[in-house]
């Protein structure tokens, strides 16, 4: 579905750009810094896992900011924070959803997710301050538990909105065995009515998500705005290499079945799959050696391989190529290699019309832009199953994210919010009443 002309032609709204609403950059930056204090940790980062006490404080902060702006904030049954204009009549118009998430990873940064929510809040407030009337109802949403750092169900909130949750609050347990029931109730959700958080079919006209890039592409290229082509598909493969443990000093080299030596070849095989261009990236993120003793030949090594690509077809081809390489490694090293796909995450392609609207908005503001895929997962890929989605990025310094060093320049943060506002205006076909 394309919501605006794919050729990116100027709409009636853009013809009167001098009278369009604009954001308050100082207000946006102040809110970003104030929210960053909630969950601030000893490493200089932010630890605000979904459904934690810090997460509740973050929701309360945004709720209060919305109230002071004359907006109405509520928490739905699944724990999502939803902000609307005071004259809102949900269901009468399709919603133009804008937002991201407030929760973080452990020792994460201040911008991942939070920036997108606060920028969307700024857009909604600016539209209201200028009396803007749109075909769609602009709605801000902060999806619950996107990261899954405490309760291991990433995208909990967006999955609830689309009706795709696989767990009940009683089934979802944290690392200490506690269920989500009471933490969900504490943020204002309803553990007995989570399914009621699902939005009716067709009620979401489009979803826009502004985010830091979390990578180095924009900074390296000197571009101010990234127009996201889509979110990559992801496959996680668990590999177990079975060799034969033995004494490090007495087993001759030609009689060994060294699981670690074989696993090292598996790591290189995964890297080679990506370097040959079969998929975009490949990463070995976990590596466990048994018995992990200095003077014993490793008998078993377990590792995970993370493959990603924008194309599901290409990703499947990469999986097959990697499986072929595993068979060769096992045969050469005398080891037995088991591999199984433990997770598959679907990607999504950004709506062509929304991409055009984002690009035109950046052009209107004189901001340099480039098209790029998102290698990280976002709530947008979940919402894509029920509505057109568009994403835009601003640069990340050093490409850093999910770490305390995560940062973006103030000018870039303000620029991204301005593009989000202009995009919302285009998509909503603004009828200027100011």
N, C-alpha and C positions, 0 to 999 in steps of 0.2 A: 504494500500500500504506500503510495506516495502522496504526502499531504500538501506539498507545494510543488510548483512546476520544477521538473528535474533540470531544466536548462538554467535555473537559478535567476530568472528574470526578476526585475524589481517589482515589488508589489505596490499597491496604492499607499500602504503605510510607509514604505521606505522613501517615497517621494517627498514626505514632509519630515525628513529626519531631524530638522532643526527643532521641531516641537515634540519629539519623542521623549518619553521619560528617561531618566538616567539614574544610576545607582549612587548611593552615598559611600564613596570609597573609604572614608575615615570610619564610618559606622561599621562597615564590613570588617575592616582590619581590627578594630577594637573588639568585636565579637569573637573573631578568630583567636585573639590573644587571651581573652577572658576564658573562653572554653578550654583552651590549652592548659589552664591551671587546674582544671578538674581532671584528676587522675595523673597529675604530674608525678614522676617517679624519681628515684635517686640517681638514675643514669642520665637524667636530662631529657628523657622522653615522656611519653604518655602511656599509661596502662589503664585502659578503660574497657575491659571486656564486656561483651553483651550480657545484660541481666545482672551485672555486678552493682555494688553500691555506687561506684563511680559512674557507671552508666546511668543509673537513676538520677544522679546529680546532674549529669549532662542533659538528660531529657528535661529535667526541671529548669535548667538554665535556658534552654531554647524555648520552652513553654512560656517562661516569664518574659523573654525578649519579644515573643509573638504578642503576648498580652499588652505589653507596653506600646507595641506598634499598632494596637487596635485590631489585631487579628485573633482568630479563634483556634486554639490548639487542643486536640484531643488525642488520646491513646486508644488504638483499636484493640480488639480481643487478642491479637497476636503480639501486642507490644509495639507496634509501629506508631510513631508520632506523626499525626496528620495536621497540617495547618491550612486554614482556609480564610478567606475574607469574611467579614462579619455578615454580609448580606447573602452569603452562599446558600444555595438550595441544592444540596447534593442530589444527583440523578436527573436534574432538569437539563443540564448540558453535559456533553462529554468533558472529561477532565484532561487538562494538560498537566500531567504529573512532572514535577521537578524535584530533584533531591539526590540523596545518597544514604550514608549511614553515619552514626555517631560513635559506634563501638570501635575499639582498636585491638591490635595484637598486643601481646605482652612486650613492654619496652618499645612501643611503636613511636610514630611521629604525631604531630599535631594537625596535619592537614588531610591525610588519607580519609576520605569519607566526610569528615566534619566540614571541610571547605565547601564541598558540594551542597551540603544542607544549608549552611549559613549564606552562601551565595544565592541559593534558591529563595531563602527567606528574604534576603535583600531585594530580589526581583519582585516577589509578591508584595512587599511593603511599598516599593517604588511604584508599582502599577496602581496600588490602592491610593497612594498619596496624590497621584495625577488623575484619578478618576477614570482610568482606562477601562474600556468595555471590550471584551473579546468574545469571539465565537465559542471558544473553549473556556471552561472554568479553570483558572490557574490554581494548582494545589501543590503544596510542599509536602514531601514525605521523607521521613528519616526511617529507613528500614531497620528492623531489629536484627541484631546478631549476624551481621553480614560476614564477619570474620570467623565466628565460631571458636573463639579462643578459649572460652570457659565451657560452653555447652557445644559439643562438636556436631553442629548442624549449620554450616555456613549457609547464608542466604535464607535463614529462617523466615524473616519478615516478608521478603519478596515472594518466597514460595507460598506463604500463607495468602498473599494477595492474589496469586494466580491459581490457588487451589491445588497446589502440587506438593504439599507437605507429606512426608513419609512417616513422621513421628507424632505422637501425642505428647503433651507436656510431661506426662507420667513416664513415658518411655525414654525421653531424652535426659540423660544423666551427665552430671559434671564429673570431673576426675576423682572426686571423693565419693561418688555414688549418689549424690543428692539429685533429685528430680527437678525439672524446670517449673513445677507447679507453683511453688511459693514465690520464687524470683519473678515469674511472669506476673503473678498477682501484685507483687510489690511495685512493678513499674506501671500498673494500671490496666494490665491485660486481664483476660478471663480464661483460665485454663480449661474451663468446661465448655467454652464456646469458640475455640480458636478458628473453626471452619467458617464462622460468621465474618471473619476478616477478609474473606474472598470478595473481590469486586465483581459486580455483575458483568456478564459478557457484553462487550461493546461500550462499557462505561468509561474506559480509558481511551481517549483519542490519540494520545502520544505520550512518550516519556522522554525527558531530557535529563542527562546527567553530566555535570561538570566535575572534573577530577584533575588532580595532579597526574602527570604522565607516569610517574614511578619508574622512569627509564631515562636514558641519556639522549634520545633522538632529537628532541626539540632543541635542547641546549646545544648540542653538537652542530646542528644545522642553522642555528641562529633564528629559529622561527618562534613566534609568540603564541600561536594557536595551533593545536593539532585537531584536525577533523577526523574522527575515528571511523575507519572503514567497517570495523566489526571486531568482535571479541573472539579470540582464538579458542578452538576446541582443545581439550586436554585429555590425555590418557596417562594414567599412572599404572606402571607395571612393577610388580614385586618379583624379584629374582632371588632364587636360592641356589648357590653353587655348592655342590657336595663333593668333597675330595676325600682324602684319607689323612687323618692326623698321625703324626709320628715325631720321633726325636729329631731335633734340628741338627744334631751333630752326627747321627749314625745312618740316616737314610740317604743313599746316593741320589744325585740329582736326576739320573735317568730312570729311577724307580719311584719317583714322587708323583702324587696327584695333589698338588698344592692348590687348595681352594682359593687362597688369596691371589696367587699368581694368575689363576684363571679369571677371577673376578676383576682383576686389573684390566685384563683384555676385554671384559664385558663393558667396563666403564669407557674404554676407548672406542668400542664398537658403537655405544650409544652416541658418543660425541661425533663419530664419523657419519652416522645417519643424518645428523643435522648439517654437518659441514659439506656433505654431498648434495645438500639442497632438497632432501626428501621430506623434511619438515623444517619449520622455522627455528626451533630451539629444542635441545635435549639436555636434561640435567639429572645427574645422580645426586640425590639429596640426602639419603641415609645409607650408612655403610656399617655393618656389624660383623665383627670377626669372632669366631669361636674356635679354640678356647681363648684367644687373645692373651697368649703367654709368650714371653720372649723366646724361649727355647723349644717351642712346639710348632711343628708345621700346621698351619691352619686347616681344620677339617671341614668347616662350613662357613660360608660367608653369605650374608643376606643384604640386599640393597634394593633401593627403589629407583626407578627410571621414570622421569616426567617428560613426556613428549607433547609439543604444542604446535598447532598450525591453524591458520584461518580456514583452511579447507578440510572438511571431514574426510573427503576422498583421499587427499594427500596424506592425512594422518594415518589412515588405515594402511596405505602403502608403506609408510614408514614403520608401522608396527610389524608388517610382514617381513620387511627387509631386516629389521632388528632380530626377529625370530630366526631368520636364516643365519645371521651372524652368530647367534647363541649356539646353534647346532654345530657350526664350524669350530667355535671355541671349545665346546665340550669334547669334540672328536680329537682336537689337537692336544688337549691337556689331560685327557683321561679322567675327566670329571663328569658328573651328572648335573645338568643344569635344568632347574624347574623355573618356569615363568608363568605368571598369571596376571591378567588385567584386574586390578582391584577397584579402580574408579574410572569412569568416563564422564566428562563434563561437556555438554554440548556448547558449541559456540553460537554466535549470532551475527548476522550481517546488519549493519546500520541501515535504516531506511534511506533510500536515495534522495527523497525530497527533503528530509530533515538534514541530511548532509549538505545539500545545496543551501538550505536556509542558514546553517551555521557558517558556511563559507561566505555567503553574501553579507552576513552580519559582521564578520571579521573584516571583509573588504570595506564596508561602510565606515568602519572605525580606523581604517588605514593600518591594520595589523597584518603582519606576515603570517602565512599559514602553510601547512602541509598536510597531506593525507597520510595516515599511518594506522596499523592495527593495534589493538590492545592485547598485549600478552598476558595481562593479569585478568582475573575474573572480576565481574562487577554485577550489581543487582540488575543492570540493564539487560544482561543476557537471559535473566529469568523473566523479566517483564516482556521480552521480545516474543514470548510464546503467546501473548494475548494482545499486544499492541505494537505499533511502530516505535522504534527507539532511535535516539540520536545521542551521541556522546562527543564531548570536546575536552581536550586536554590543555593544560598550561605546563610550562617547563618545570622539571624537578632539578634542583642544583645537584650536579654530580650524578644524577640519575638515582639518587638514594631515596628509599622508601621502606616502611616497616622497621625503621631504625630511628633513634633519637636525632640523628643528623638530618632527617627529612626536612627540606625547606624549599620555599619558592619565593622569589622576590615580590615585594609589595606591589610594584607596578604590574607584574604578571597576574597576581591574584585579582587585582581590580579589573584588569583588562578582560580576564576570563569571565568575570561576573557581568561586565558590560556586554560581552558577546552573548551570554546566556539570555540577558534581557532582550536584546535585539532579536534573537532567534525566537523567543517566546512571542514577541510582538508579531513577527512574520507568520509564525504558525497559527497564532490566534486571530489573524486578520483584524488587527486593531481598528476599532471604530473610535476615532479620537473624540472624546467628550470633554476636552479641557482647553 
